[in-house]
Amino acid sequence: MYRVLKRIKNISFEPINPTRVHGGNRATMLTPAPGYPEGPSMDDSPTNASPCSDPARSGLDRGSLQRGILDNLICLQGRYPGVATPHDWYMAFAYTVRDRLLARWVASAHTYLSREVRIACYLSAEFLIGPQLGNNLVNLGLETEARAALQALDQDLDALLALEEEPGLGNGGLGRLAACYMDSLATLEIPAIGYGIRYEFGIFDQEIRDGWQVEVTDKWLQKGNAWEIVRPDVSFYVGFGGHTENETDEQGHLRVRWIPTRQVKGVACDMPMQGYLVSTCNTLRLWKSEAVESFDLKDFNAGDYYQAVQEKVISETLSKVLYPNDEPEAGKRLRLAQQYFFVSCSLQDMLRLLKLKGKPVNRFGEVFAAQLNDTHPSIAVAELMRLLVDERQLPWDEAWDITRSTFAYTNHTLLPEALETWGLPLFQRLLPRLLEIIYEINRRFLDEIRQRFPGDDERVKRMSLIDEAGDRKVRMANLATIGSHAVNGVAALHSELLKQTVMRDFADVWPDRFCNVTNGVTPRRFMTLSNPGLARLLDETIGSGWVTDLTRLKALETHADDASFQDRWRKVKQSNKEALARLIQERTDIVVDPAALFDIQVKRIHEYKRQHLNALYIIGLYQRLRRDPRLAVAPRCFVFGGKAAPGYAMAKLIIRLITGMAEVVNNDPQIGGRLKVVFFPDFNVKNAHSVYPAADLSEQISTAGKEASGTGNMKFMMNGALTIGTLDGANVEIREEVGAENFFLFGLSAAQVEQVKREGYRPAERAQADDGLREVLDLIASGHFSRGEPDVFRPLVDNLLHADPFLVLADYADYVACQDRVSAAWHDTRRWTRMSILNTARSGKFSSDRAISEYCERIWKTPAVRITLARS
């Protein structure tokens, strides 16, 4: 032990220069970054905190980083280098990077409390933030120095990055959007807090066994989370069940008191959200549920050991798992309880911060702008009314004005069945006081509608917060719309269809309340971090300013026909494809040719996203190649990825069809490896780092009018993939930006989809009229891709022939023809490369920085606030 410590002591360090920051090939001058002893708790009174001058905590050069890693290895992990495991090194390094965030974190919190600022509060059931170590290195500009520091300690940065678990805090596009927005809020120096749930277990890890999806518990926290700071002093009680009682106060006003049956405690768990090369570091505050009294000594002493801890077990269930199965009644109850739990804690926290700022409660809507990310947090409308009317004793009208001025609502779906509703009996049992408030909101609102549209009872029924048809339900989208001052869709087409379909009545009443904010994604994670080869090429060609101003990519257009630049572009893409090919072989044992066209569709498995349309095309192409091996089609590697909801049988069957195709196609010597099919398991943010940069073709083939926006389409585009797609979601705007000649368009438009349905769609007739399509369906039905068992895919084939709700067969022929155009383009290497360059060059609109700027300007009215760090 003495020799080890002596070796540590004798390690040579370079002189400290804390003002010089290196990131990748960039060198940027920043304000010196002293550390603070602990992270921000927004409780801190607005006084100047003393900076930490210890270079091991705050220094940005390799010597200081080395010292910090060794300090944390010994002092936090309790290990010395000779016995430290790779995970010990990862944790020590992560804590070292976190140390450099803390000064920024504290300074940001201190500034927001002490100054007149408006804080954007993003309420979301998901934050799919992805691994944080690499992202924080990029945003601090520390990658080069960190790599050198680790090399001096015989550690490899890439190996440590690979050890980090994917945080199980989100599932799909909704959560990833929230994470991108947190990155942009900090980068644009907007005061912000993200509010959500600190799930102990993610939705699930996906494994493929015998061709089928198998859900495995996502134990993402089992080895700890270096980025989290738990704050037991920031906790709130949340009630459930019970009854309400009316009473009259001293002024003669009627007051309602909710007496819940049980309470749980929500404890804040904070994570830093660092902006890119700025001092702003915002907070992601996630709530963990705990028992009010976790151990009953009386029960224990009486010998009832299980009862003694029962309350702890029940209470902790609330934040146990992301999206519990809501098919059984117990699952529905848990999901509603989760939603109320996190919004109640969040609103109570906002009221606490308001008090810390010394502001009266009637200033709440001036200090906070709260965005409801879909309907999951929409119960916040009723909860804020409860907190203001019942607990702060504000008059109803004043409380309602505050509520409306605070909230804005983002709609993410046009599918009526996806607009969240809750049965009245469940709501009554779980949240009796909230239901009373919803009834009162509804009564007042419908009185206004009746006055404005006298005699229009059908309109009143459609707009009511309570769906009276069949089993009575609370309509959460209606609640969010009524209780917000702004409602936005997430793509130009989606926002227009929103006003024409599911929200038409509300748009008639409040046309100025509706607007569009097209989604965006952060280029820091999805270009700088995940595609460093491309980032270096862009830096060398157009300068580094594109990272925070993606419109600067336009400058690439002048290089699109340059043969030398095209060659460098292809080398970057080829390197990324080789890396993905190695990963595919490692994960699936499938060998793919990096020279083939990588045709990739990765997203949640759902019928409207139409992975099965892609599968039908592959089978048809396979049959064509079997008949004519000399057919002039591009060699293809089809890569699928995505999870199916555990209770979604058809989505799981689509996965089984893909894996069944892979078993047959990949092992057929007759086609000579010209086609390969891969289902890449457990697609998540971490795996996406390898997938998006390697794609040649991006499949965005949802039924027109069904996808709200999509963000995967944007990530593919930024990384130089060409898109084959319908006029759906943000595809419309992507095509407008890149040019019709650089986009492979097929399929019915949204208007044509509705027309086909009105005229009486008969999918079986479509199949009968198309020999190739009929052959494909017959081959699936025969058991050819299910090991000779014809019944396996019978539900899928029957659904396509007799229902086909998402018009797969209607778009099939046009899709096949479009794919032939893709093959022709691929054979012209210079043309394809030019199209790839232009896709990246014209992707500037789809930065999350642009989207957040629009939210700040149009909806939140939140100006930027510069964070200045104290000097040591």
Secondary structure, DSSP 8 states (H G I E B T S, - for coil): -HHHHHHHHT-------TTEEEETTEEEE-----B-SS---S-S-SS----B--HHHH--SHHHHHHHHHHHHHHTS---TTT--HHHHHHHHHHHHHHHHHHHHHHHHHHHHHS---EEEEE-S------SHHHHHHHHT-HHHHHHHHHHTT--HHHHHHHS----S--SHHHHHHHHHHHHHHHTT--EEEEEE--SB-S-EEEEETTEEEEE---TTTT--TT-EEEEEEEEEEEES-EEEEEE-TTS-EEEEEE-SEEEEEEEEEEEEE-TTSS-EEEEEEEEEEESS---HHHHHTT-HHHHTHHHHHHHGGGTBSS---SSHHHHHHHHHHHHHHHHHHHHHHHHHHHHTT--GGGHHHHEEEEEESSTTTTHHHHHHHIIIIIS---HHHHHHHHHHHEEEE-----GGGS-EEEHHHHHHH-HHHHHHHHHHHHHHHHHHHHHSTT-HHHHHHH-SEE-SSS-EEEHHHHHHHT-S-EEESSHHHHHHHHHTTTHHHHHH-GGGEEE----B-HIIIIIIT-HHHHHHHHHHH-GGGGT-GGGGGGGGGGTT-HHHHHHHHHHHHHHHHHHHHHHHHHH-----TTSEEEEEES---GGGTHHHHHHHHHHHHHHHHH-TT-----EEEEEE----TT-HHHHHHHHHHHHHHHHHTT-GGGTTSEEEEEESS--HHHHHHHGGG-SEEEE---TTT-S--SHHHHHHHTT-EEEE-S-TTHHHHHHHH-GGGSEE-S--HHHHHHHHHH---HHHHHHH-HHHHHHHHHHHTTTTTTT-TTTTHHHHHHHHHT-TT-HHHHHHHHHHHHHHHHHHHHSHHHHHHHHHHHHHT-GGGBHHHHHHHIIIIII------------
